[in-house]
Amino acid sequence: MLFCVFPKKHLTNMQFRAAILLSALMPHIRFHDLRHSCATLLFAQGVPMKEIQAWLGHSTIGTTANIYTHLDENSKINSANAIIGILEQKRTLRAFHLRVSVEKWCRQRESNPYGFWAEGF
């Protein structure tokens, strides 16, 4: 709740906005920053980049993609988890190939227990 502490004094627009932000413990945000927030939130909700470009009125999609949309924390976490998943798949595949190679070596060893050097005898 906001109370005016200046009796009989009118607050300017900037003073009023600063008082509201201070009372809500919110950082100062420029009006233009809301365009970045809008683009980022739309992108996070799965809205196609072309539609966001049209919404913001940009002439090129590059401006929208490179300047106005930002990755949120969930997107960064999802990207990191995707990389972890790929690396775990590779590790599992590598372990599988190693197991197959060891089994193959063991079968060869069982068929010739003395190794390759005893083949000529």
N, C-alpha and C positions, 0 to 999 in steps of 0.2 A: 504494500500500500504506500502511496506517495502523498506526503503532506508538504504543503508549502511552508517554508520557514521564514519567508520574507513577507511580513504583513504589509499590505497596501503597496506592493511592488509587483509589477508584471514581469514575468519571465519571458525572455526571448525564446525563439524556437530552439536555438542551440542549447540554451540553458535547460529548457524543459526536456529535450531529448537526452542530454547528459545526465539529468537527474533521474530519468526513467531507467536509463542503462545502468547507472550506479546503484539504484535501488534494486534492480533485478540481478546485479552482479554479472552483467553481460559486457563483453568487450565492445568497443566502438566499431561499428560496421558502416562503411560508406554505402550509399544507395546502389552504386554500381556493383559492389560486391555481391548483391543479391542476384545479379545476372549469372555470376559464376556459380553461386549456390543452386540456382534454378537448373542450370545446365548439368551440374554434377548430380543433383537429386533425380532429375529425369533419366540420366544415363544409368544411374544405379537401379532404377526401376525397370530397366530394359527397353526404354523408348529408343527407337532407332536414331542414329546420329543425324540422318537427313532431316528427320522431323524436328530435332532440337535446333538444327541450323535454321530451319524455316521459322521456328518459334522465336528465336533470337534475332532474326533478320540479317544473318551473315551472308555475304555473297559467296564465300567459299567454305567448304566443309572443314578445311584445314584450320581455319580460325577457330571454329567451334571445337574441334578435336584437340588441337594443340594448346590453346590458350584458355578456353572456358570450362572444359570438363576436367575434373581432377579425380583421381582414384581415392575412394574412401578406405577406411581401415579394413573393412570386410573384404574388399577387392584384393588388397595386398595380402591378406591372410589366405584367401582362396588361391591366389597365384603361388604363394609359398607352399601350400598343401599340394597343389598340382605337381610342382617340381619334386616334392618329397615322394609323392606317389610314383612318379616316373623313375626316380632313383631306386625306390624299393622294388619296382618291377625288374629293373636291370639287375639288381643284386640277387633277386630270386632266380632270374634266368641264368645269371652267372653261376650261382650255387648249383642249379640243375645241371648245367653243362659240366661243371667240375665233378659232380656225382656220377654222371654218365661216363666221363673220361676215366675216373677211378675204377668204376665197374668194368669198363672195357679193358683197362690195364690188368685188373685182377683176373679176368677171363683169359687173357693172353698168358698171364703168369701161370695159371693153372694148367694150360695146355703145354707150356714149356717152362717147367719150374727152374731150369738152370739158366734161363735167359738166352739172348741171341747168340752168345759166344759158344754155346754148346750145340748149336744146330748142325755143325759139320761133322760131328762125331757119331 
